[in-house]
Amino acid sequence: MKKVKVEESVGMVLAHDLTKIIPGEFKGAAFRKGHVVRQEDVELLKDMGKYHIYMLELGPEQIHEDEAAVRLGQAAAGIGIKLAGPVEGKVNFTAASSGLLKIRTGLLHQINMIEHISLATLHDNAPVQEGQTVAGTRIIPLVTDRSRIEEAERICAAGAVVSVKPYRKLKAGIVICGNEIYSGRLQDRFGPVLEEKLRQYGAELCGLRYAPDDAAFISGTVLELTRAGADCIITAGGMSVDPDDVTPEGIRNTGAEIVSYGAPVLPGAMFMMAYLGDIPVMGVPACGMYHKTTVFDLVFPRVLAGERIEKSEIAALGYGGLCTSCTPCRYPHCSFGKA
């Protein structure tokens, strides 16, 4: 590093970005790497607190922050990720499509244990939108040893650290259970909520059916929807422990493999996850009708991404499984479901 008085820097080339901060108004690079300092820049640089300019003279074993960030991004990014930058020494990872964010947390930890390296991400299994920033990387100083970047690249050779699984275009069948709805005594309010969920995730509704509190009728309706081409089934209502709530029995009677009846998630404790062959069958309790975010929002994105849910993964949702019902709801930008 060569330290030069700002008055003597005119005509010299900046080796790094210089950040300007106006509290509450602006934070960004006032001068970019490669800028040739002009006489009219001198007073502005002083206003920024820059009375000296540091010129970099890199040795063969050193690497500049921009090159380091680019190499880290290229090493850590997997499918479904676009890289942007470097800007002020940082490279951002953005989602190439809407989908499920996958973070290999063990590799991430190893990378961040390397001195001078920073790779920050959103949580694993977070639902993300196309163009959303999902991670960012940089080194801490302006310059570091090349060996540190090479070590991170070796770690990433084991597999992508950050990737996005795009959602599949699933056809979903919905079964609304309950004598009061089937008989027409009460208007169905559950179906429209679930239809809107499907719309938000880009899934297609291939059939909406109603069933009384009759296990055989529920089983037959589920099987009918699978024959009609449904890629997944959502049953709603009748999931509690009341004697006349027989939706879980109806799901079992289809021959489906029950992964879990019950989840350590509030709201959504009475949730059922099952599979009829390769077709996911989800039993959503009544909370899904009036809570904006429930266990369904934690599981359904993974179904859309083509992942098969295991019992251990349902159990793991208990850590972070308590929704605090914030107003307004900020999910998925909160702690809910971040097991």
Backbone torsions as a table, in degrees:
resi	resn	phi	psi	omega
1	MET	NA	128.5	177.8
2	LYS	-111.9	119.7	-176.1
3	LYS	-92.5	124.2	-176.3
4	VAL	-127.8	136.1	175.3
5	LYS	-62.4	142.3	-175.0
6	VAL	-59.9	-34.3	179.1
7	GLU	-65.5	-23.4	-177.9
8	GLU	-99.1	5.4	-173.9
9	SER	-93.5	-5.5	-178.1
10	VAL	-57.5	129.5	-178.4
11	GLY	92.5	-11.5	179.4
12	MET	-87.4	159.8	-177.2
13	VAL	-102.7	128.7	179.0
14	LEU	-70.1	137.3	-179.6
15	ALA	-95.5	-4.5	179.6
16	HIS	-156.6	161.9	177.3
17	ASP	-67.0	147.9	174.0
18	LEU	-115.8	122.1	-173.2
19	THR	-92.4	136.9	175.1
20	LYS	-112.5	135.5	-179.4
21	ILE	-126.3	123.1	169.9
22	ILE	-117.6	106.3	-172.7
23	PRO	-50.1	128.4	178.0
24	GLY	77.3	-3.2	-177.1
25	GLU	-124.8	-45.2	-171.0
26	PHE	-156.4	140.2	167.9
27	LYS	-145.7	118.6	179.8
28	GLY	179.0	-176.6	-177.3
29	ALA	-80.2	116.1	173.9
30	ALA	-80.4	-31.3	177.8
31	PHE	-134.5	130.0	-178.4
32	ARG	-92.2	154.4	170.7
33	LYS	-51.0	133.3	-179.5
34	GLY	95.6	-8.8	178.3
35	HIS	-67.1	135.5	175.7
36	VAL	-90.4	118.5	-175.6
37	VAL	-65.3	130.1	178.6
38	ARG	-108.3	164.6	-178.8
39	GLN	-60.4	-39.1	-178.2
40	GLU	-70.7	-10.8	178.4
41	ASP	-81.3	-19.6	-169.1
42	VAL	-59.9	-48.3	-177.4
43	GLU	-68.0	-37.3	177.4
44	LEU	-64.5	-39.6	177.2
45	LEU	-62.1	-39.5	177.8
46	LYS	-66.2	-38.5	177.6
47	ASP	-61.0	-27.7	178.7
48	MET	-85.6	1.2	-178.9
49	GLY	84.7	13.1	-178.5
50	LYS	-99.1	94.9	177.9
51	TYR	-94.8	-8.8	176.1
52	HIS	-138.6	149.5	174.9
53	ILE	-111.6	133.9	-179.7
54	TYR	-101.9	115.2	177.9
55	MET	-93.5	131.8	-176.8
56	LEU	-92.1	135.9	172.9
57	GLU	-126.0	97.9	-173.4
58	LEU	-82.7	137.1	171.8
59	GLY	-83.2	168.1	-176.8
60	PRO	-63.4	-22.7	-178.9
61	GLU	-97.4	10.2	-178.7
62	GLN	-112.3	158.8	-179.6
63	ILE	-138.2	137.9	179.9
64	HIS	-76.1	155.2	-176.1
65	GLU	-58.2	-37.0	-178.6
66	ASP	-65.8	-49.3	179.5
67	GLU	-63.5	-39.0	179.8
68	ALA	-62.0	-45.2	-178.1
69	ALA	-64.7	-39.7	178.7
70	VAL	-62.8	-45.6	-179.2
71	ARG	-66.1	-39.6	177.5
72	LEU	-62.6	-43.3	179.4
73	GLY	-62.6	-45.5	-179.6
74	GLN	-63.9	-33.8	-179.0
75	ALA	-75.2	-38.6	-171.3
76	ALA	-89.6	-20.7	-174.5
77	ALA	-80.1	139.1	177.0
78	GLY	-118.3	-153.8	-178.1
79	ILE	-63.0	148.0	175.7
80	GLY	77.0	13.9	-177.9
81	ILE	-121.2	134.2	170.0
82	LYS	-112.1	142.6	179.8
83	LEU	-104.2	141.5	178.9
84	ALA	-133.2	135.2	179.2
85	GLY	117.3	-170.0	13.9
86	PRO	-81.7	145.3	170.8
87	VAL	-128.6	122.4	-175.9
88	GLU	51.3	39.0	175.1
89	GLY	82.6	3.4	-175.5
90	LYS	-117.3	141.9	172.6
91	VAL	-113.0	129.6	178.5
92	ASN	-99.2	146.3	174.1
93	PHE	-104.0	124.5	177.0
94	THR	-120.7	152.1	-178.7
95	ALA	-75.4	127.9	178.6
96	ALA	-75.1	-19.2	177.8
97	SER	-155.7	166.3	172.7
98	SER	-67.6	142.0	-178.6
99	GLY	173.0	-158.9	-175.9
100	LEU	-106.5	121.4	179.9
101	LEU	-75.6	131.0	178.9
102	LYS	-119.0	124.8	179.1
103	ILE	-121.0	124.6	173.6
104	ARG	-85.1	92.6	-168.9
105	THR	-65.2	-32.2	178.4
106	GLY	-64.2	-45.0	178.0
107	LEU	-67.0	-38.9	178.1
108	LEU	-57.8	-43.2	-179.9
109	HIS	-64.0	-42.9	179.2
110	GLN	-59.9	-42.3	-179.1
111	ILE	-64.1	-44.5	-177.5
112	ASN	-74.3	-9.6	172.2
113	MET	-79.0	-13.2	178.4
114	ILE	-78.1	129.7	-178.3
115	GLU	-57.9	138.0	174.6
116	HIS	81.6	-4.8	-175.8
117	ILE	-104.9	138.9	177.8
118	SER	-133.0	123.0	173.3
119	LEU	-132.0	109.0	-176.6
120	ALA	-110.8	138.0	-176.3
121	THR	-134.5	166.0	163.5
122	LEU	-74.5	177.8	-177.0
123	HIS	-75.0	150.8	172.8
124	ASP	-58.9	142.2	178.3
125	ASN	68.2	17.8	175.3
126	ALA	-75.1	135.4	172.3
127	PRO	-73.9	129.9	-176.7
128	VAL	-128.1	158.3	-179.7
129	GLN	-104.4	153.9	176.8
130	GLU	-55.4	132.8	179.8
131	GLY	86.1	-5.6	-179.1
132	GLN	-74.5	138.2	174.4
133	THR	-74.5	124.7	-175.2
134	VAL	-116.6	-12.1	179.3
135	ALA	-165.4	164.0	175.8
136	GLY	-151.7	147.6	-179.2
137	THR	-138.7	151.5	176.9
138	ARG	-167.4	171.4	166.6
139	ILE	-101.3	160.1	-175.0
140	ILE	-77.3	-51.6	177.3
141	PRO	-84.3	175.8	176.5
142	LEU	-68.9	-28.1	-174.8
143	VAL	-138.9	143.5	173.2
144	THR	-143.5	176.0	179.2
145	ASP	-74.5	138.4	178.2
146	ARG	-59.9	-29.6	-177.3
147	SER	-61.4	-30.0	179.6
148	ARG	-69.1	-41.9	178.1
149	ILE	-66.4	-40.2	178.9
150	GLU	-63.7	-35.9	176.5
151	GLU	-64.7	-42.4	177.8
152	ALA	-63.0	-39.4	179.0
153	GLU	-64.5	-36.6	177.2
154	ARG	-65.1	-39.4	178.0
155	ILE	-62.9	-42.9	-178.1
156	CYS	-69.3	-16.7	178.0
157	ALA	-63.9	-19.5	178.3
158	ALA	-74.3	-13.6	179.4
159	GLY	149.7	157.2	-179.9
160	ALA	-60.3	137.8	179.5
161	VAL	-85.1	-37.9	-176.7
162	VAL	-125.8	125.1	177.9
163	SER	-150.8	166.1	177.2
164	VAL	-129.3	122.6	174.0
165	LYS	-87.0	118.4	179.5
166	PRO	-67.5	149.2	176.8
167	TYR	-70.2	142.4	172.7
168	ARG	-81.7	155.1	176.1
169	LYS	-86.2	81.4	-176.6
170	LEU	-83.7	148.7	168.9
171	LYS	-99.8	122.7	-175.4
172	ALA	-112.6	137.7	172.2
173	GLY	-105.6	138.4	-178.2
174	ILE	-117.9	133.6	174.7
175	VAL	-120.7	116.1	177.4
176	ILE	-95.6	119.8	-173.1
177	CYS	-106.6	143.2	176.0
178	GLY	144.3	130.7	-180.0
179	ASN	-58.4	-40.3	-174.6
180	GLU	-66.2	-31.6	178.3
181	ILE	-82.2	-45.1	-177.7
182	TYR	-60.7	-37.5	-178.2
183	SER	-80.0	-12.8	-179.1
184	GLY	86.8	5.7	178.8
185	ARG	-67.0	-34.1	177.0
186	LEU	-123.7	146.7	177.3
187	GLN	-75.0	139.3	177.2
188	ASP	-70.7	119.6	173.4
189	ARG	-109.8	-10.9	-177.4
190	PHE	-78.0	-43.0	-177.8
191	GLY	-54.9	-50.7	179.6
192	PRO	-59.2	-35.4	178.1
193	VAL	-63.8	-46.3	-179.1
194	LEU	-69.3	-36.2	176.2
195	GLU	-60.8	-39.7	178.5
196	GLU	-67.4	-37.0	175.3
197	LYS	-60.0	-45.5	179.3
198	LEU	-60.1	-43.8	-179.6
199	ARG	-60.6	-43.2	-178.7
200	GLN	-60.8	-34.5	-177.4
201	TYR	-96.1	3.6	177.4
202	GLY	76.0	18.5	177.1
203	ALA	-89.1	158.0	-177.1
204	GLU	-106.5	135.5	174.7
205	LEU	-84.6	119.3	-179.5
206	CYS	-104.5	-1.5	177.9
207	GLY	173.5	134.1	175.2
208	LEU	-120.3	119.0	-176.7
209	ARG	-123.2	158.4	176.6
210	TYR	-119.6	143.1	-178.7
211	ALA	-139.2	142.5	173.6
212	PRO	-75.3	177.4	176.9
213	ASP	-77.6	70.5	-178.0
214	ASP	-138.8	114.5	-172.8
215	ALA	-59.1	-41.5	-178.5
216	ALA	-66.3	-39.2	179.9
217	PHE	-65.6	-42.7	179.3
218	ILE	-62.5	-44.7	179.4
219	SER	-58.8	-47.1	-178.7
220	GLY	-62.6	-36.2	-179.3
221	THR	-70.2	-40.7	176.2
222	VAL	-60.3	-47.1	-178.8
223	LEU	-66.1	-35.6	177.2
224	GLU	-60.8	-43.8	-179.3
225	LEU	-66.6	-35.8	177.6
226	THR	-66.4	-37.3	177.5
227	ARG	-68.3	-25.1	179.4
228	ALA	-81.7	-0.3	175.0
229	GLY	104.7	11.1	179.3
230	ALA	-67.3	133.1	176.4
231	ASP	-86.8	-19.5	174.9
232	CYS	-153.4	156.4	-177.7
233	ILE	-122.6	134.7	174.3
234	ILE	-120.4	116.7	172.3
235	THR	-100.9	145.5	-175.4
236	ALA	-135.1	132.3	179.3
237	GLY	89.7	160.9	177.1
238	GLY	69.1	27.7	-175.0
239	MET	-102.5	-0.5	-175.4
240	SER	-82.8	-175.0	-178.3
241	VAL	-90.6	5.6	176.0
242	ASP	-61.3	143.5	-176.7
243	PRO	-56.7	-31.8	-176.9
244	ASP	-91.3	3.2	175.0
245	ASP	-92.4	98.9	-169.0
246	VAL	-114.5	15.5	179.6
247	THR	-59.4	-43.7	177.2
248	PRO	-58.1	-39.7	178.1
249	GLU	-64.8	-40.6	178.8
250	GLY	-62.2	-39.6	177.5
251	ILE	-65.8	-44.8	179.5
252	ARG	-58.9	-40.1	-175.2
253	ASN	-68.8	-12.6	175.1
254	THR	-74.0	-12.7	-173.4
255	GLY	92.3	7.8	-178.6
256	ALA	-67.7	147.9	172.6
257	GLU	-80.4	121.8	-179.3
258	ILE	-86.8	115.6	176.6
259	VAL	-78.9	-46.8	-179.6
260	SER	-161.3	134.0	167.1
261	TYR	-111.4	105.9	-173.2
262	GLY	112.5	142.5	179.1
263	ALA	-143.4	141.8	179.0
264	PRO	-79.2	57.5	-177.0
265	VAL	-134.1	134.9	175.8
266	LEU	-127.6	118.2	4.8
267	PRO	-83.7	147.7	176.2
268	GLY	129.1	18.8	-173.7
269	ALA	-61.5	-28.1	-176.8
270	MET	-90.0	16.9	-178.7
271	PHE	-66.5	142.6	174.9
272	MET	-120.4	135.6	174.2
273	MET	-118.8	125.4	-178.5
274	ALA	-145.0	167.3	177.9
275	TYR	-135.5	128.4	173.2
276	LEU	-103.5	90.1	-167.0
277	GLY	68.6	-119.6	177.0
278	ASP	-99.1	4.7	-176.8
279	ILE	-92.6	117.6	177.6
280	PRO	-68.7	136.9	175.0
281	VAL	-123.5	120.3	-176.8
282	MET	-117.1	128.1	175.1
283	GLY	-100.1	111.6	-175.1
284	VAL	-100.7	121.9	179.3
285	PRO	-71.5	172.5	-172.3
286	ALA	-60.7	-23.6	179.9
287	CYS	-58.1	-26.1	-179.8
288	GLY	-65.1	-14.3	-178.6
289	MET	-83.0	-33.5	-173.6
290	TYR	-121.9	-7.7	171.8
291	HIS	-97.2	132.3	-178.3
292	LYS	-63.5	-36.8	-176.2
293	THR	-130.3	128.2	-179.5
294	THR	-140.1	-171.7	177.6
295	VAL	-56.9	-30.5	179.6
296	PHE	-57.4	-38.1	-179.0
297	ASP	-70.6	-19.6	177.1
298	LEU	-84.8	-30.4	-173.8
299	VAL	-95.5	-41.5	-172.0
300	PHE	-60.8	-40.0	177.0
301	PRO	-58.7	-33.5	178.8
302	ARG	-71.4	-36.3	174.6
303	VAL	-62.0	-44.4	179.8
304	LEU	-62.7	-31.2	-179.6
305	ALA	-82.6	-0.5	176.0
306	GLY	87.5	15.6	-179.6
307	GLU	-92.0	142.8	176.3
308	ARG	-94.0	125.9	-174.2
309	ILE	-85.0	130.2	179.0
310	GLU	-103.8	160.5	179.3
311	LYS	-57.2	-42.4	-178.1
312	SER	-62.6	-31.6	-179.8
313	GLU	-74.8	-34.4	172.8
314	ILE	-63.1	-45.4	-179.6
315	ALA	-60.9	-36.9	-177.4
316	ALA	-67.7	-17.9	-179.2
317	LEU	-68.0	-13.7	179.4
318	GLY	-59.9	-32.6	177.5
319	TYR	-81.8	106.5	-173.6
320	GLY	92.5	7.3	-175.5
321	GLY	-87.1	7.1	179.1
322	LEU	-100.6	113.9	175.8
323	CYS	-81.7	133.4	-179.1
324	THR	-94.9	5.6	174.3
325	SER	53.0	50.2	-180.0
326	CYS	-63.9	149.7	175.2
327	THR	-122.0	112.6	-0.1
328	PRO	-78.5	162.9	178.2
329	CYS	-66.4	133.4	-178.2
330	ARG	-110.6	3.8	-178.6
331	TYR	-58.9	138.4	8.1
332	PRO	-91.5	15.4	-177.7
333	HIS	-91.4	57.3	-179.0
334	CYS	-157.9	-173.8	-175.3
335	SER	-83.7	-10.3	-173.5
336	PHE	-62.6	125.0	176.4
337	GLY	79.4	8.8	-176.8
338	LYS	-89.9	63.1	-177.3
339	ALA	-65.4	NA	NA
